[in-house]
Amino acid sequence: MKKIIIISIFSYLAPIAIIQAQVISDSILVDGNYRTFHHNKPGALKKGASLVFVLHGSGGNGKDLMDRTANLRQKTVNENVLLVYPNGYKKYWNECRKVASSLANQENINEEAFFGGMIDYFGKKYKIDEKQVFAVGTSGGGHMCYKLAMTMSERFRAVAAIIANLPAQENMDCSDAKVPMAIMIANGTADPTNPYEGGMMQGGILLWEQSARLKIPFITGRALPVIQVIL
């Protein structure tokens, strides 16, 4: 059974050091749009490194999030991990909320092609281990992580959704792959924007435990997960 670990990791979002490293920005062409991403120039990265996508929230961008997560980058310096900060389409992701008003959703931007293209890019450029690909995202980025778990489970080992609950069934715009996937969900009990108990946010979201007990089996097609709450 899958473990869903609820844990606060917001400390990673407050920089404690400035990492002196060259930032590389690049893009790939997806359906006529140049989709961009950023990462530090690897120093001691070895063949077979893990790839971790760090996804910004709605209205944000990868470079700003990169600047705010210096301590997360510092922790991966000696871990043979490559952190990549993609940009959403016009600052938003085409995730699973059916009524989302962003252009990414309205134009039905092909996020799977973008992430698949980035995995191929880093596989060719840095020889990363394509079986060790992960994603972590906050808010809208967390919703995008759910989509990656549902629609690209063959390419992702695990995802972590922070400040994000899955859309309610009537607001769900993603199909279920029903493939096992390790998922971590981290939410705050006093969050008015993404209510811990669920509610009406862009068409309705589930409370966090429903996300785990009802929707994770919907994604994976497996029995109910084991839920561990860490205070």
CYANA upper distance limits for C-alpha pairs under 8 A (distance plus 0.5 A):
  1 MET  CA    222 ARG  CA      8.21
  1 MET  CA    223 ALA  CA      7.42
  1 MET  CA    224 LEU  CA      7.74
  1 MET  CA    225 PRO  CA      5.83
  1 MET  CA    226 VAL  CA      6.86
  2 LYS  CA    181 MET  CA      8.18
  2 LYS  CA    182 ALA  CA      6.76
  2 LYS  CA    183 ILE  CA      8.46
  2 LYS  CA    224 LEU  CA      8.47
  2 LYS  CA    225 PRO  CA      5.32
  2 LYS  CA    226 VAL  CA      6.46
  3 LYS  CA    182 ALA  CA      7.60
  3 LYS  CA    183 ILE  CA      8.01
  3 LYS  CA    184 MET  CA      8.38
  3 LYS  CA    225 PRO  CA      6.38
  3 LYS  CA    226 VAL  CA      5.42
  3 LYS  CA    227 ILE  CA      6.23
  3 LYS  CA    228 GLN  CA      7.46
  4 ILE  CA    182 ALA  CA      8.07
  4 ILE  CA    183 ILE  CA      6.48
  4 ILE  CA    184 MET  CA      5.65
  4 ILE  CA    185 ILE  CA      7.09
  4 ILE  CA    212 ALA  CA      7.45
  4 ILE  CA    225 PRO  CA      7.51
  4 ILE  CA    226 VAL  CA      7.00
  4 ILE  CA    227 ILE  CA      5.51
  4 ILE  CA    228 GLN  CA      6.72
  5 ILE  CA    183 ILE  CA      8.46
  5 ILE  CA    184 MET  CA      5.81
  5 ILE  CA    185 ILE  CA      6.97
  5 ILE  CA    186 ALA  CA      8.18
  5 ILE  CA    227 ILE  CA      6.92
  5 ILE  CA    228 GLN  CA      5.69
  5 ILE  CA    229 VAL  CA      6.60
  5 ILE  CA    230 ILE  CA      7.62
  6 ILE  CA    184 MET  CA      7.06
  6 ILE  CA    185 ILE  CA      6.00
  6 ILE  CA    186 ALA  CA      5.45
  6 ILE  CA    187 ASN  CA      7.83
  6 ILE  CA    228 GLN  CA      7.12
  6 ILE  CA    229 VAL  CA      5.63
  6 ILE  CA    230 ILE  CA      6.41
  7 ILE  CA    185 ILE  CA      8.14
  7 ILE  CA    186 ALA  CA      6.01
  7 ILE  CA    187 ASN  CA      8.45
  7 ILE  CA    229 VAL  CA      7.59
  7 ILE  CA    230 ILE  CA      6.05
  7 ILE  CA    231 LEU  CA      7.41
  8 SER  CA    186 ALA  CA      6.64
  8 SER  CA    187 ASN  CA      8.11
  9 ILE  CA     13 LEU  CA      8.43
  9 ILE  CA    186 ALA  CA      8.24
 10 PHE  CA     14 ALA  CA      7.89
 12 TYR  CA     69 THR  CA      6.66
 12 TYR  CA     71 ASN  CA      6.62
 12 TYR  CA     72 LEU  CA      5.82
 13 LEU  CA     68 ARG  CA      6.49
 13 LEU  CA     69 THR  CA      5.44
 13 LEU  CA     70 ALA  CA      8.44
 13 LEU  CA     71 ASN  CA      8.15
 13 LEU  CA     72 LEU  CA      7.91
 14 ALA  CA     68 ARG  CA      6.62
 14 ALA  CA     69 THR  CA      6.61
 14 ALA  CA     70 ALA  CA      8.05
 14 ALA  CA     71 ASN  CA      7.64
 15 PRO  CA     67 ASP  CA      8.39
 15 PRO  CA     68 ARG  CA      6.10
 15 PRO  CA     69 THR  CA      5.79
 15 PRO  CA     70 ALA  CA      5.19
 15 PRO  CA     71 ASN  CA      5.52
 15 PRO  CA     72 LEU  CA      8.29
 16 ILE  CA     70 ALA  CA      7.09
 16 ILE  CA     71 ASN  CA      5.94
 17 ALA  CA     70 ALA  CA      6.37
 17 ALA  CA     71 ASN  CA      6.55
 17 ALA  CA     74 GLN  CA      8.17
 18 ILE  CA     70 ALA  CA      6.40
 18 ILE  CA     71 ASN  CA      8.47
 19 ILE  CA     70 ALA  CA      6.81
 19 ILE  CA     73 ARG  CA      8.14
 19 ILE  CA     74 GLN  CA      7.30
 21 ALA  CA     40 ASN  CA      6.60
 21 ALA  CA     41 LYS  CA      7.05
 22 GLN  CA     40 ASN  CA      6.18
 22 GLN  CA     41 LYS  CA      5.88
 23 VAL  CA     38 HIS  CA      7.24
 23 VAL  CA     39 HIS  CA      6.20
 23 VAL  CA     40 ASN  CA      4.99
 23 VAL  CA     41 LYS  CA      6.46
 24 ILE  CA     38 HIS  CA      6.10
 24 ILE  CA     39 HIS  CA      5.87
 24 ILE  CA     40 ASN  CA      6.30
 24 ILE  CA     41 LYS  CA      6.57
 25 SER  CA     36 THR  CA      7.59
 25 SER  CA     37 PHE  CA      6.26
 25 SER  CA     38 HIS  CA      4.92
 25 SER  CA     39 HIS  CA      7.16
 26 ASP  CA     36 THR  CA      6.16
 26 ASP  CA     37 PHE  CA      6.21
 26 ASP  CA     38 HIS  CA      7.04
 27 SER  CA     34 TYR  CA      6.35
 27 SER  CA     35 ARG  CA      5.70
 27 SER  CA     36 THR  CA      4.61
 27 SER  CA     37 PHE  CA      6.66
 28 ILE  CA     34 TYR  CA      5.99
 28 ILE  CA     35 ARG  CA      5.96
 28 ILE  CA     36 THR  CA      7.16
 28 ILE  CA    114 PHE  CA      8.13
 28 ILE  CA    117 GLY  CA      7.71
 28 ILE  CA    118 MET  CA      8.11
 29 LEU  CA     33 ASN  CA      6.02
 29 LEU  CA     34 TYR  CA      4.94
 29 LEU  CA     35 ARG  CA      6.70
 30 VAL  CA     34 TYR  CA      6.70
 30 VAL  CA     35 ARG  CA      7.21
 30 VAL  CA    110 ASN  CA      8.11
 30 VAL  CA    113 ALA  CA      7.21
 30 VAL  CA    114 PHE  CA      6.81
 31 ASP  CA    110 ASN  CA      8.17
 35 ARG  CA     87 ASN  CA      7.60
 35 ARG  CA     88 GLY  CA      8.34
 35 ARG  CA     89 TYR  CA      7.74
 35 ARG  CA    114 PHE  CA      7.54
 36 THR  CA     86 PRO  CA      6.62
 36 THR  CA     87 ASN  CA      6.20
 37 PHE  CA     62 GLY  CA      7.27
 37 PHE  CA     84 VAL  CA      7.37
 37 PHE  CA     85 TYR  CA      6.02
 37 PHE  CA     86 PRO  CA      4.41
 37 PHE  CA     87 ASN  CA      6.13
 38 HIS  CA     62 GLY  CA      7.22
 38 HIS  CA     63 LYS  CA      7.06
 38 HIS  CA     84 VAL  CA      6.34
 38 HIS  CA     85 TYR  CA      5.55
 38 HIS  CA     86 PRO  CA      6.65
 39 HIS  CA     82 LEU  CA      8.24
 39 HIS  CA     83 LEU  CA      6.73
 39 HIS  CA     84 VAL  CA      5.36
 39 HIS  CA     85 TYR  CA      6.69
 40 ASN  CA     83 LEU  CA      8.10
 40 ASN  CA     84 VAL  CA      8.44
 42 PRO  CA     82 LEU  CA      7.89
 44 ALA  CA     78 ASN  CA      8.23
 44 ALA  CA     80 ASN  CA      8.04
 45 LEU  CA     49 ALA  CA      7.25
 45 LEU  CA     80 ASN  CA      5.87
 45 LEU  CA     81 VAL  CA      7.78
 45 LEU  CA     82 LEU  CA      8.12
 46 LYS  CA     80 ASN  CA      6.83
 47 LYS  CA    126 TYR  CA      7.32
 47 LYS  CA    127 LYS  CA      5.79
 47 LYS  CA    128 ILE  CA      6.50
 47 LYS  CA    129 ASP  CA      8.08
 48 GLY  CA    127 LYS  CA      6.50
 48 GLY  CA    128 ILE  CA      5.05
 48 GLY  CA    129 ASP  CA      4.83
 49 ALA  CA     80 ASN  CA      5.56
 49 ALA  CA     81 VAL  CA      5.88
 49 ALA  CA     82 LEU  CA      7.28
 49 ALA  CA    127 LYS  CA      7.90
 49 ALA  CA    128 ILE  CA      5.16
 49 ALA  CA    129 ASP  CA      6.07
 49 ALA  CA    132 GLN  CA      8.25
 50 SER  CA     80 ASN  CA      7.12
 50 SER  CA     81 VAL  CA      5.30
 50 SER  CA     82 LEU  CA      6.69
 50 SER  CA    128 ILE  CA      6.53
 50 SER  CA    129 ASP  CA      6.29
 50 SER  CA    130 GLU  CA      8.17
 50 SER  CA    132 GLN  CA      5.51
 50 SER  CA    133 VAL  CA      6.49
 50 SER  CA    134 PHE  CA      8.35
 51 LEU  CA     81 VAL  CA      6.48
 51 LEU  CA     82 LEU  CA      5.51
 51 LEU  CA     83 LEU  CA      6.74
 51 LEU  CA     84 VAL  CA      7.95
 51 LEU  CA    128 ILE  CA      7.13
 51 LEU  CA    129 ASP  CA      7.93
 51 LEU  CA    130 GLU  CA      8.23
 51 LEU  CA    132 GLN  CA      6.87
 51 LEU  CA    133 VAL  CA      5.29
 51 LEU  CA    134 PHE  CA      6.71
 52 VAL  CA     81 VAL  CA      7.66
 52 VAL  CA     82 LEU  CA      6.65
 52 VAL  CA     83 LEU  CA      5.44
 52 VAL  CA     84 VAL  CA      6.65
 52 VAL  CA    133 VAL  CA      6.39
 52 VAL  CA    134 PHE  CA      5.17
 52 VAL  CA    135 ALA  CA      5.87
 52 VAL  CA    136 VAL  CA      7.92
 53 PHE  CA     83 LEU  CA      6.45
 53 PHE  CA     84 VAL  CA      5.35
 53 PHE  CA     85 TYR  CA      6.42
 53 PHE  CA     86 PRO  CA      7.67
 53 PHE  CA    133 VAL  CA      8.46
 53 PHE  CA    134 PHE  CA      6.73
 53 PHE  CA    135 ALA  CA      5.04
 53 PHE  CA    136 VAL  CA      6.79
 54 VAL  CA     62 GLY  CA      8.35
 54 VAL  CA     83 LEU  CA      7.34
 54 VAL  CA     84 VAL  CA      6.57
 54 VAL  CA     85 TYR  CA      5.63
 54 VAL  CA     86 PRO  CA      7.72
 54 VAL  CA    135 ALA  CA      6.47
 54 VAL  CA    136 VAL  CA      5.62
 54 VAL  CA    137 GLY  CA      6.22
 55 LEU  CA     62 GLY  CA      7.41
 55 LEU  CA     85 TYR  CA      6.73
 55 LEU  CA     86 PRO  CA      6.99
 55 LEU  CA     87 ASN  CA      8.22
 55 LEU  CA    135 ALA  CA      7.85
 55 LEU  CA    136 VAL  CA      6.64
 55 LEU  CA    137 GLY  CA      4.85
 55 LEU  CA    138 THR  CA      7.15
 55 LEU  CA    141 GLY  CA      5.24
 55 LEU  CA    142 GLY  CA      7.89
 55 LEU  CA    144 MET  CA      8.36
 56 HIS  CA     60 GLY  CA      6.19
 56 HIS  CA     61 ASN  CA      6.35
 56 HIS  CA     62 GLY  CA      6.47
 56 HIS  CA     65 LEU  CA      6.73
 56 HIS  CA     85 TYR  CA      8.33
 56 HIS  CA     86 PRO  CA      8.47
 56 HIS  CA     87 ASN  CA      8.03
 56 HIS  CA     88 GLY  CA      8.32
 56 HIS  CA    137 GLY  CA      6.60
 56 HIS  CA    138 THR  CA      6.57
 56 HIS  CA    139 SER  CA      8.16
 56 HIS  CA    140 GLY  CA      7.56
 56 HIS  CA    141 GLY  CA      5.59
 57 GLY  CA     61 ASN  CA      8.22
 57 GLY  CA     92 TYR  CA      8.00
 57 GLY  CA    137 GLY  CA      7.66
 57 GLY  CA    138 THR  CA      5.88
 57 GLY  CA    139 SER  CA      5.43
 57 GLY  CA    140 GLY  CA      4.86
 57 GLY  CA    141 GLY  CA      5.22
 57 GLY  CA    142 GLY  CA      7.98
 58 SER  CA     91 LYS  CA      6.80
 58 SER  CA     92 TYR  CA      5.57
 58 SER  CA     93 TRP  CA      7.70
 58 SER  CA    139 SER  CA      7.40
 58 SER  CA    140 GLY  CA      5.32
 58 SER  CA    141 GLY  CA      7.50
 59 GLY  CA     91 LYS  CA      5.25
 59 GLY  CA     92 TYR  CA      6.39
 60 GLY  CA     64 ASP  CA      7.81
 60 GLY  CA     65 LEU  CA      8.17
 60 GLY  CA     91 LYS  CA      5.92
 60 GLY  CA     92 TYR  CA      7.94
 61 ASN  CA     65 LEU  CA      7.01
 61 ASN  CA     86 PRO  CA      8.07
 61 ASN  CA     87 ASN  CA      5.71
 61 ASN  CA     88 GLY  CA      7.30
 61 ASN  CA     91 LYS  CA      6.34
 62 GLY  CA     66 MET  CA      6.52
 62 GLY  CA     85 TYR  CA      5.19
 62 GLY  CA     86 PRO  CA      5.72
 62 GLY  CA     87 ASN  CA      5.47
 62 GLY  CA     88 GLY  CA      8.44
 63 LYS  CA     67 ASP  CA      6.79
 63 LYS  CA     85 TYR  CA      7.36
 63 LYS  CA     87 ASN  CA      8.46
 64 ASP  CA     68 ARG  CA      6.90
 65 LEU  CA     69 THR  CA      6.74
 65 LEU  CA     85 TYR  CA      8.02
 66 MET  CA     70 ALA  CA      7.42
 66 MET  CA     85 TYR  CA      7.08
 69 THR  CA     73 ARG  CA      6.98
 70 ALA  CA     74 GLN  CA      6.58
 71 ASN  CA     75 LYS  CA      6.70
 72 LEU  CA     76 THR  CA      7.19
 73 ARG  CA     77 VAL  CA      7.06
 73 ARG  CA     83 LEU  CA      7.72
 75 LYS  CA     79 GLU  CA      8.04
 76 THR  CA     80 ASN  CA      7.43
 76 THR  CA     81 VAL  CA      6.29
 76 THR  CA     82 LEU  CA      8.17
 77 VAL  CA     81 VAL  CA      7.85
 87 ASN  CA     91 LYS  CA      7.05
 87 ASN  CA     92 TYR  CA      8.50
 88 GLY  CA     92 TYR  CA      5.18
 88 GLY  CA     93 TRP  CA      5.52
 89 TYR  CA     93 TRP  CA      6.57
 89 TYR  CA     94 ASN  CA      8.39
 89 TYR  CA    103 LEU  CA      8.22
 89 TYR  CA    104 ALA  CA      6.18
 89 TYR  CA    109 ILE  CA      8.08
 90 LYS  CA    103 LEU  CA      7.88
 90 LYS  CA    104 ALA  CA      7.73
 92 TYR  CA    102 SER  CA      6.96
 92 TYR  CA    103 LEU  CA      8.14
 92 TYR  CA    104 ALA  CA      6.58
 92 TYR  CA    140 GLY  CA      7.90
 93 TRP  CA    102 SER  CA      8.41
 93 TRP  CA    104 ALA  CA      6.26
 93 TRP  CA    105 ASN  CA      7.74
 93 TRP  CA    111 GLU  CA      8.13
 93 TRP  CA    140 GLY  CA      7.40
 93 TRP  CA    141 GLY  CA      7.72
 93 TRP  CA    144 MET  CA      6.94
 94 ASN  CA    102 SER  CA      8.31
 94 ASN  CA    104 ALA  CA      5.32
 94 ASN  CA    105 ASN  CA      5.11
 94 ASN  CA    108 ASN  CA      6.98
 94 ASN  CA    109 ILE  CA      6.49
 94 ASN  CA    110 ASN  CA      8.14
 94 ASN  CA    111 GLU  CA      7.15
 94 ASN  CA    144 MET  CA      7.76
 95 GLU  CA    105 ASN  CA      7.67
 95 GLU  CA    140 GLY  CA      8.25
 95 GLU  CA    143 HIS  CA      6.42
 95 GLU  CA    144 MET  CA      5.38
 95 GLU  CA    146 TYR  CA      8.36
 95 GLU  CA    147 LYS  CA      6.32
 95 GLU  CA    173 ASP  CA      8.37
 95 GLU  CA    174 CYS  CA      8.39
 96 CYS  CA    143 HIS  CA      7.29
 96 CYS  CA    144 MET  CA      7.78
 96 CYS  CA    146 TYR  CA      8.17
 96 CYS  CA    147 LYS  CA      6.54
 96 CYS  CA    166 LEU  CA      8.45
 96 CYS  CA    167 PRO  CA      7.47
 96 CYS  CA    171 ASN  CA      8.38
 96 CYS  CA    172 MET  CA      6.18
 96 CYS  CA    173 ASP  CA      5.25
 96 CYS  CA    174 CYS  CA      5.78
 97 ARG  CA    167 PRO  CA      6.37
 97 ARG  CA    171 ASN  CA      6.19
 97 ARG  CA    172 MET  CA      6.11
 97 ARG  CA    173 ASP  CA      6.33
 97 ARG  CA    202 GLN  CA      7.77
 97 ARG  CA    203 GLY  CA      7.98
 98 LYS  CA    105 ASN  CA      8.32
 98 LYS  CA    171 ASN  CA      5.56
 98 LYS  CA    172 MET  CA      6.15
 98 LYS  CA    173 ASP  CA      5.32
 98 LYS  CA    203 GLY  CA      8.09
 99 VAL  CA    171 ASN  CA      7.20
 99 VAL  CA    202 GLN  CA      6.65
 99 VAL  CA    203 GLY  CA      6.49
100 ALA  CA    105 ASN  CA      6.78
100 ALA  CA    106 GLN  CA      8.39
100 ALA  CA    202 GLN  CA      6.70
101 SER  CA    105 ASN  CA      7.19
101 SER  CA    106 GLN  CA      7.25
102 SER  CA    106 GLN  CA      6.77
103 LEU  CA    107 GLU  CA      6.17
103 LEU  CA    108 ASN  CA      8.44
104 ALA  CA    108 ASN  CA      6.38
104 ALA  CA    109 ILE  CA      5.76
105 ASN  CA    109 ILE  CA      7.03
110 ASN  CA    114 PHE  CA      7.16
111 GLU  CA    115 PHE  CA      6.69
112 GLU  CA    116 GLY  CA      6.33
112 GLU  CA    148 LEU  CA      8.02
112 GLU  CA    151 THR  CA      8.05
112 GLU  CA    152 MET  CA      7.46
113 ALA  CA    117 GLY  CA      6.30
114 PHE  CA    118 MET  CA      6.74
115 PHE  CA    119 ILE  CA      6.71
116 GLY  CA    120 ASP  CA      6.78
116 GLY  CA    155 ARG  CA      8.30
117 GLY  CA    121 TYR  CA      6.55
118 MET  CA    122 PHE  CA      6.69
119 ILE  CA    123 GLY  CA      6.46
119 ILE  CA    130 GLU  CA      7.63
119 ILE  CA    133 VAL  CA      8.50
120 ASP  CA    124 LYS  CA      6.66
121 TYR  CA    125 LYS  CA      6.54
122 PHE  CA    126 TYR  CA      5.90
122 PHE  CA    127 LYS  CA      7.13
122 PHE  CA    128 ILE  CA      6.82
123 GLY  CA    127 LYS  CA      5.03
123 GLY  CA    128 ILE  CA      5.44
123 GLY  CA    129 ASP  CA      7.63
123 GLY  CA    130 GLU  CA      7.19
124 LYS  CA    128 ILE  CA      8.40
129 ASP  CA    133 VAL  CA      7.90
130 GLU  CA    155 ARG  CA      7.75
131 LYS  CA    155 ARG  CA      7.42
131 LYS  CA    156 PHE  CA      7.67
131 LYS  CA    157 ARG  CA      7.09
132 GLN  CA    156 PHE  CA      7.64
132 GLN  CA    157 ARG  CA      6.33
133 VAL  CA    155 ARG  CA      7.39
133 VAL  CA    156 PHE  CA      5.53
133 VAL  CA    157 ARG  CA      6.07
133 VAL  CA    158 ALA  CA      7.88
134 PHE  CA    156 PHE  CA      6.12
134 PHE  CA    157 ARG  CA      6.26
134 PHE  CA    158 ALA  CA      5.76
134 PHE  CA    159 VAL  CA      6.08
135 ALA  CA    145 CYS  CA      6.80
135 ALA  CA    156 PHE  CA      8.20
135 ALA  CA    158 ALA  CA      7.38
135 ALA  CA    159 VAL  CA      5.25
135 ALA  CA    160 ALA  CA      6.87
136 VAL  CA    141 GLY  CA      7.99
136 VAL  CA    142 GLY  CA      7.28
136 VAL  CA    145 CYS  CA      7.05
136 VAL  CA    159 VAL  CA      6.15
136 VAL  CA    160 ALA  CA      5.09
136 VAL  CA    161 ALA  CA      6.54
136 VAL  CA    162 ILE  CA      8.02
137 GLY  CA    141 GLY  CA      4.61
137 GLY  CA    142 GLY  CA      4.65
137 GLY  CA    143 HIS  CA      8.07
137 GLY  CA    144 MET  CA      7.76
137 GLY  CA    145 CYS  CA      6.75
137 GLY  CA    160 ALA  CA      7.03
137 GLY  CA    161 ALA  CA      5.99
137 GLY  CA    162 ILE  CA      6.47
138 THR  CA    142 GLY  CA      5.08
138 THR  CA    143 HIS  CA      8.34
138 THR  CA    161 ALA  CA      6.80
138 THR  CA    162 ILE  CA      5.09
138 THR  CA    163 ILE  CA      6.19
138 THR  CA    164 ALA  CA      7.49
139 SER  CA    143 HIS  CA      6.98
139 SER  CA    161 ALA  CA      8.20
139 SER  CA    162 ILE  CA      6.70
139 SER  CA    163 ILE  CA      5.39
139 SER  CA    164 ALA  CA      5.66
139 SER  CA    194 ASN  CA      8.41
140 GLY  CA    144 MET  CA      6.77
140 GLY  CA    164 ALA  CA      7.72
141 GLY  CA    145 CYS  CA      6.79
141 GLY  CA    161 ALA  CA      8.01
142 GLY  CA    146 TYR  CA      7.05
142 GLY  CA    160 ALA  CA      7.53
142 GLY  CA    161 ALA  CA      4.55
142 GLY  CA    162 ILE  CA      5.89
142 GLY  CA    163 ILE  CA      7.23
142 GLY  CA    164 ALA  CA      5.85
143 HIS  CA    147 LYS  CA      7.07
143 HIS  CA    161 ALA  CA      7.31
143 HIS  CA    164 ALA  CA      6.42
143 HIS  CA    165 ASN  CA      7.74
143 HIS  CA    166 LEU  CA      7.37
144 MET  CA    148 LEU  CA      6.82
145 CYS  CA    149 ALA  CA      6.74
145 CYS  CA    159 VAL  CA      6.47
145 CYS  CA    160 ALA  CA      7.23
145 CYS  CA    161 ALA  CA      6.52
146 TYR  CA    150 MET  CA      6.75
146 TYR  CA    159 VAL  CA      8.04
146 TYR  CA    161 ALA  CA      7.48
146 TYR  CA    166 LEU  CA      7.64
147 LYS  CA    151 THR  CA      6.39
147 LYS  CA    152 MET  CA      8.19
147 LYS  CA    174 CYS  CA      7.31
148 LEU  CA    152 MET  CA      5.49
148 LEU  CA    153 SER  CA      7.13
148 LEU  CA    156 PHE  CA      7.96
148 LEU  CA    159 VAL  CA      8.42
149 ALA  CA    153 SER  CA      5.57
149 ALA  CA    156 PHE  CA      7.59
149 ALA  CA    158 ALA  CA      7.95
149 ALA  CA    159 VAL  CA      7.30
149 ALA  CA    181 MET  CA      7.10
149 ALA  CA    219 ILE  CA      7.95
150 MET  CA    174 CYS  CA      7.69
150 MET  CA    175 SER  CA      7.39
150 MET  CA    176 ASP  CA      5.99
150 MET  CA    177 ALA  CA      5.88
150 MET  CA    178 LYS  CA      8.01
150 MET  CA    179 VAL  CA      8.44
150 MET  CA    219 ILE  CA      6.09
150 MET  CA    220 THR  CA      8.33
151 THR  CA    174 CYS  CA      7.96
151 THR  CA    175 SER  CA      7.54
151 THR  CA    176 ASP  CA      7.49
151 THR  CA    177 ALA  CA      6.44
152 MET  CA    156 PHE  CA      7.02
153 SER  CA    157 ARG  CA      7.79
153 SER  CA    177 ALA  CA      7.81
153 SER  CA    179 VAL  CA      6.96
153 SER  CA    180 PRO  CA      8.20
153 SER  CA    181 MET  CA      7.19
154 GLU  CA    179 VAL  CA      8.49
157 ARG  CA    181 MET  CA      7.36
157 ARG  CA    182 ALA  CA      7.53
158 ALA  CA    181 MET  CA      6.47
158 ALA  CA    182 ALA  CA      5.25
158 ALA  CA    183 ILE  CA      6.25
159 VAL  CA    182 ALA  CA      7.19
159 VAL  CA    183 ILE  CA      5.64
159 VAL  CA    184 MET  CA      7.02
160 ALA  CA    183 ILE  CA      6.12
160 ALA  CA    184 MET  CA      5.02
160 ALA  CA    185 ILE  CA      6.37
160 ALA  CA    186 ALA  CA      8.20
161 ALA  CA    165 ASN  CA      8.38
161 ALA  CA    183 ILE  CA      8.09
161 ALA  CA    184 MET  CA      6.73
161 ALA  CA    185 ILE  CA      5.47
161 ALA  CA    186 ALA  CA      6.85
162 ILE  CA    185 ILE  CA      6.43
162 ILE  CA    186 ALA  CA      5.20
162 ILE  CA    187 ASN  CA      6.49
163 ILE  CA    185 ILE  CA      8.44
163 ILE  CA    186 ALA  CA      6.66
163 ILE  CA    187 ASN  CA      5.28
163 ILE  CA    188 GLY  CA      7.43
163 ILE  CA    194 ASN  CA      6.83
164 ALA  CA    185 ILE  CA      8.13
164 ALA  CA    186 ALA  CA      8.19
164 ALA  CA    187 ASN  CA      7.29
164 ALA  CA    194 ASN  CA      6.87
165 ASN  CA    194 ASN  CA      7.83
165 ASN  CA    198 GLY  CA      7.98
165 ASN  CA    205 ILE  CA      6.55
165 ASN  CA    206 LEU  CA      6.42
165 ASN  CA    207 LEU  CA      7.08
165 ASN  CA    208 TRP  CA      6.27
165 ASN  CA    211 SER  CA      6.62
166 LEU  CA    205 ILE  CA      6.31
166 LEU  CA    206 LEU  CA      6.42
166 LEU  CA    211 SER  CA      6.19
166 LEU  CA    215 LYS  CA      7.81
167 PRO  CA    171 ASN  CA      6.04
167 PRO  CA    172 MET  CA      5.94
167 PRO  CA    203 GLY  CA      8.21
167 PRO  CA    204 GLY  CA      6.49
167 PRO  CA    205 ILE  CA      4.70
167 PRO  CA    206 LEU  CA      6.52
168 ALA  CA    172 MET  CA      6.61
168 ALA  CA    203 GLY  CA      8.26
168 ALA  CA    204 GLY  CA      5.92
168 ALA  CA    205 ILE  CA      5.22
168 ALA  CA    206 LEU  CA      5.86
170 GLU  CA    203 GLY  CA      8.40
170 GLU  CA    204 GLY  CA      8.42
171 ASN  CA    203 GLY  CA      6.14
171 ASN  CA    204 GLY  CA      6.85
171 ASN  CA    205 ILE  CA      8.27
176 ASP  CA    218 PHE  CA      6.93
176 ASP  CA    219 ILE  CA      5.54
176 ASP  CA    220 THR  CA      8.01
177 ALA  CA    219 ILE  CA      6.54
177 ALA  CA    220 THR  CA      7.22
177 ALA  CA    221 GLY  CA      8.44
178 LYS  CA    217 PRO  CA      8.18
178 LYS  CA    218 PHE  CA      7.19
178 LYS  CA    219 ILE  CA      5.48
178 LYS  CA    220 THR  CA      4.33
178 LYS  CA    221 GLY  CA      4.73
178 LYS  CA    222 ARG  CA      7.93
179 VAL  CA    219 ILE  CA      7.35
179 VAL  CA    220 THR  CA      4.92
179 VAL  CA    221 GLY  CA      6.88
179 VAL  CA    222 ARG  CA      8.50
180 PRO  CA    219 ILE  CA      8.23
180 PRO  CA    220 THR  CA      5.05
180 PRO  CA    221 GLY  CA      7.69
180 PRO  CA    222 ARG  CA      7.42
181 MET  CA    220 THR  CA      6.87
185 ILE  CA    208 TRP  CA      8.21
187 ASN  CA    191 ASP  CA      8.35
187 ASN  CA    196 TYR  CA      6.99
187 ASN  CA    208 TRP  CA      7.83
188 GLY  CA    196 TYR  CA      6.78
189 THR  CA    195 PRO  CA      7.86
189 THR  CA    196 TYR  CA      5.63
189 THR  CA    197 GLU  CA      8.44
190 ALA  CA    195 PRO  CA      7.96
190 ALA  CA    196 TYR  CA      7.66
191 ASP  CA    195 PRO  CA      6.00
191 ASP  CA    196 TYR  CA      7.09
193 THR  CA    201 MET  CA      8.11
194 ASN  CA    198 GLY  CA      7.77
194 ASN  CA    201 MET  CA      7.70
195 PRO  CA    199 GLY  CA      7.03
195 PRO  CA    207 LEU  CA      7.71
196 TYR  CA    207 LEU  CA      6.12
196 TYR  CA    208 TRP  CA      6.52
197 GLU  CA    206 LEU  CA      7.74
197 GLU  CA    207 LEU  CA      4.70
197 GLU  CA    208 TRP  CA      7.11
198 GLY  CA    204 GLY  CA      8.01
198 GLY  CA    205 ILE  CA      5.81
198 GLY  CA    206 LEU  CA      5.03
198 GLY  CA    207 LEU  CA      4.20
198 GLY  CA    208 TRP  CA      7.47
199 GLY  CA    204 GLY  CA      5.99
199 GLY  CA    205 ILE  CA      6.03
199 GLY  CA    206 LEU  CA      7.09
199 GLY  CA    207 LEU  CA      7.79
200 MET  CA    204 GLY  CA      4.58
200 MET  CA    205 ILE  CA      6.77
201 MET  CA    205 ILE  CA      6.70
206 LEU  CA    210 GLN  CA      6.28
206 LEU  CA    211 SER  CA      6.43
207 LEU  CA    211 SER  CA      6.83
208 TRP  CA    212 ALA  CA      6.96
209 GLU  CA    213 ARG  CA      6.36
209 GLU  CA    214 LEU  CA      8.41
210 GLN  CA    214 LEU  CA      5.56
210 GLN  CA    215 LYS  CA      7.10
211 SER  CA    215 LYS  CA      5.37
211 SER  CA    216 ILE  CA      6.82
212 ALA  CA    216 ILE  CA      5.65
212 ALA  CA    217 PRO  CA      8.29
212 ALA  CA    225 PRO  CA      7.60
212 ALA  CA    227 ILE  CA      8.02
213 ARG  CA    217 PRO  CA      7.41
213 ARG  CA    224 LEU  CA      6.31
213 ARG  CA    225 PRO  CA      7.05
214 LEU  CA    218 PHE  CA      7.04
214 LEU  CA    224 LEU  CA      8.17
215 LYS  CA    219 ILE  CA      6.66
216 ILE  CA    220 THR  CA      6.55
216 ILE  CA    221 GLY  CA      8.46
216 ILE  CA    224 LEU  CA      8.22
216 ILE  CA    225 PRO  CA      8.04
217 PRO  CA    221 GLY  CA      5.47
217 PRO  CA    222 ARG  CA      5.62
217 PRO  CA    223 ALA  CA      6.55
217 PRO  CA    224 LEU  CA      6.52
217 PRO  CA    225 PRO  CA      7.99
218 PHE  CA    222 ARG  CA      8.32
